[in-house]
């Protein structure tokens, strides 16, 4: 059941001390030159780089979010690479979130659910636009699900913010559905559900209201770092009755600011990464992950009265 997922996620967060998730979005043109030179194909290059990212980030991050599009664009070779990356992530003790944003009707969703399970994912991102039946098949195979509620991309507003007849926005209506759907998949000891919500760090002005509607949900929060999200934005979305990082109700994800770090060198990130040796770029990724861990840990720590 998804409540097993949420218990395992909380355990992983507690072990690392911070609810951070490394977004694995490998783009061939941004990879270190040494990686591209040593790899015969684009799929091999993104696999090699991704494995290096995992090795660098695993000591500090409890989870990794694999962006399926970055792998699937290379066809069967890319999918096979993604399978091996997911397998290595599990070996390193990382929770694997399959960022595929699936959203099809029930019968098709069942196929997608089995595919995600066979990949070895612990959770998947999903669109609710076709209704709850698009979410339930993932729960039936014991995956955690992060439902798109208020996403970080600027173009989301025309769809997610219009007011409905009760005066609330579309995103708030979806939030109510997510909350109801998650009630049967709640770990009572943690007070958290295996049905979570994607809420962008760039939408923190709505964070408190969405948290009020979804008190038991873990918010998977993209948009931190390169997209402009800050620790203050994360604070707006925390569960008020949290005791620490494990039950704070957030999993903060960053991609570009971690896997393409820009050290204090004044060098543009793309050029910096391309010119680094294997040891250099992995050290830079490890350092970026450590900085994020510390920043988010400070943000989620309850204030002592």
Secondary structure as GFF3:
##gff-version 3
##sequence-region A 1 305
A	DSSP	alpha_helix	2	16	.	.	.	ID=ss1
A	DSSP	beta_strand	20	24	.	.	.	ID=ss2
A	DSSP	three_ten_helix	28	30	.	.	.	ID=ss3
A	DSSP	alpha_helix	33	38	.	.	.	ID=ss4
A	DSSP	alpha_helix	42	57	.	.	.	ID=ss5
A	DSSP	beta_strand	63	67	.	.	.	ID=ss6
A	DSSP	alpha_helix	68	72	.	.	.	ID=ss7
A	DSSP	alpha_helix	75	91	.	.	.	ID=ss8
A	DSSP	beta_strand	95	102	.	.	.	ID=ss9
A	DSSP	alpha_helix	106	119	.	.	.	ID=ss10
A	DSSP	beta_strand	123	126	.	.	.	ID=ss11
A	DSSP	alpha_helix	133	140	.	.	.	ID=ss12
A	DSSP	beta_strand	144	150	.	.	.	ID=ss13
A	DSSP	three_ten_helix	154	156	.	.	.	ID=ss14
A	DSSP	alpha_helix	157	160	.	.	.	ID=ss15
A	DSSP	alpha_helix	170	182	.	.	.	ID=ss16
A	DSSP	three_ten_helix	183	185	.	.	.	ID=ss17
A	DSSP	beta_strand	186	187	.	.	.	ID=ss18
A	DSSP	beta_strand	192	193	.	.	.	ID=ss19
A	DSSP	beta_strand	195	199	.	.	.	ID=ss20
A	DSSP	three_ten_helix	201	206	.	.	.	ID=ss21
A	DSSP	alpha_helix	207	213	.	.	.	ID=ss22
A	DSSP	beta_strand	219	221	.	.	.	ID=ss23
A	DSSP	alpha_helix	231	235	.	.	.	ID=ss24
A	DSSP	beta_strand	250	254	.	.	.	ID=ss25
A	DSSP	alpha_helix	256	259	.	.	.	ID=ss26
A	DSSP	alpha_helix	269	275	.	.	.	ID=ss27
A	DSSP	alpha_helix	278	300	.	.	.	ID=ss28
###
